[in-house]
Amino acid sequence: MAQEFEKRPDGMPLWKDVSGKNVSCTEKVKVLDENYRELRESVSAALDDAVLIGCRADDIRTILKEMISEVESSYPDARPEKEK
């Protein structure tokens, strides 16, 4: 089972930095929230398209989960010095 993250009262994820502390910069949180909303909308549209075409929703979810797990960041994690 995937790890579940804390959510804020508005239902959005509680964003954490690499040290496990909450991201507190308002502008950073806005960027992360906007990315989350846009990605969720795109994924929802892709799932709807696949179902309308005749695919099984569970199969598409599996494919999307696999795709996300394979995505690599262009940047290394900025882990605290003691964890490197």
Backbone torsions as a table, in degrees:
resi	resn	phi	psi	omega
1	MET	NA	138.1	-179.5
2	ALA	-69.2	148.6	176.8
3	GLN	-65.7	134.6	177.1
4	GLU	-97.2	136.2	-179.1
5	PHE	-100.2	154.0	177.1
6	GLU	-64.0	149.4	176.1
7	LYS	-119.5	149.8	175.2
8	ARG	-77.9	168.0	178.3
9	PRO	-56.6	-26.7	179.0
10	ASP	-82.3	2.1	177.7
11	GLY	90.3	-8.3	179.3
12	MET	-81.0	155.6	178.5
13	PRO	-61.4	149.6	172.0
14	LEU	-89.3	102.5	-173.0
15	TRP	-70.9	134.5	-179.9
16	LYS	-118.3	147.5	174.7
17	ASP	-87.7	-179.2	-175.3
18	VAL	-65.1	-19.0	177.8
19	SER	-91.0	-0.8	178.2
20	GLY	91.5	0.8	178.5
21	LYS	-85.1	151.1	177.4
22	ASN	-63.0	137.9	171.6
23	VAL	-70.5	120.6	-173.5
24	SER	-107.3	-14.1	179.5
25	CYS	-70.4	119.7	-176.6
26	THR	-55.7	-43.0	-178.5
27	GLU	-66.6	-39.2	177.9
28	LYS	-64.9	-42.3	178.4
29	VAL	-63.2	-40.7	178.1
30	LYS	-60.2	-43.4	179.3
31	VAL	-62.9	-47.6	-179.7
32	LEU	-62.7	-43.2	178.3
33	ASP	-62.1	-43.5	179.8
34	GLU	-64.0	-43.8	177.7
35	ASN	-60.5	-42.5	179.6
36	TYR	-60.9	-48.5	-179.4
37	ARG	-62.0	-44.9	-179.5
38	GLU	-63.8	-43.6	-179.7
39	LEU	-65.7	-42.8	179.1
40	ARG	-60.7	-41.8	178.6
41	GLU	-64.1	-44.3	179.7
42	SER	-64.5	-43.2	179.9
43	VAL	-65.3	-40.8	178.3
44	SER	-61.9	-42.9	178.7
45	ALA	-64.5	-40.8	178.8
46	ALA	-64.4	-41.2	178.2
47	LEU	-64.4	-44.8	177.8
48	ASP	-59.7	-45.4	178.4
49	ASP	-58.2	-46.4	-178.4
50	ALA	-62.2	-42.7	179.6
51	VAL	-65.6	-42.0	178.5
52	LEU	-64.4	-31.1	177.8
53	ILE	-74.4	-20.7	177.2
54	GLY	117.4	7.6	178.1
55	CYS	-82.1	158.1	176.2
56	ARG	-81.1	131.8	-178.9
57	ALA	-57.5	-41.3	-179.4
58	ASP	-63.5	-36.7	178.0
59	ASP	-65.7	-42.9	-179.5
60	ILE	-65.7	-41.4	176.8
61	ARG	-58.6	-43.1	178.9
62	THR	-61.4	-44.2	179.3
63	ILE	-63.5	-43.6	-179.9
64	LEU	-65.9	-40.3	177.2
65	LYS	-62.0	-43.0	178.7
66	GLU	-63.2	-43.0	179.2
67	MET	-59.5	-47.1	-179.4
68	ILE	-61.9	-40.6	-178.7
69	SER	-67.2	-21.1	-179.9
70	GLU	-91.0	-12.4	-178.2
71	VAL	-69.1	131.9	178.7
72	GLU	-111.0	144.4	175.4
73	SER	-75.9	148.3	174.9
74	SER	-76.2	-10.3	-176.0
75	TYR	-124.6	146.5	175.8
76	PRO	-73.2	153.4	173.4
77	ASP	-59.8	142.8	178.4
78	ALA	-94.5	62.3	-178.2
79	ARG	-65.7	147.3	176.2
80	PRO	-56.6	148.1	-175.5
81	GLU	-50.2	-39.7	-176.1
82	LYS	-69.5	-19.3	180.0
83	GLU	-90.1	-12.9	-175.4
84	LYS	-74.7	NA	NA
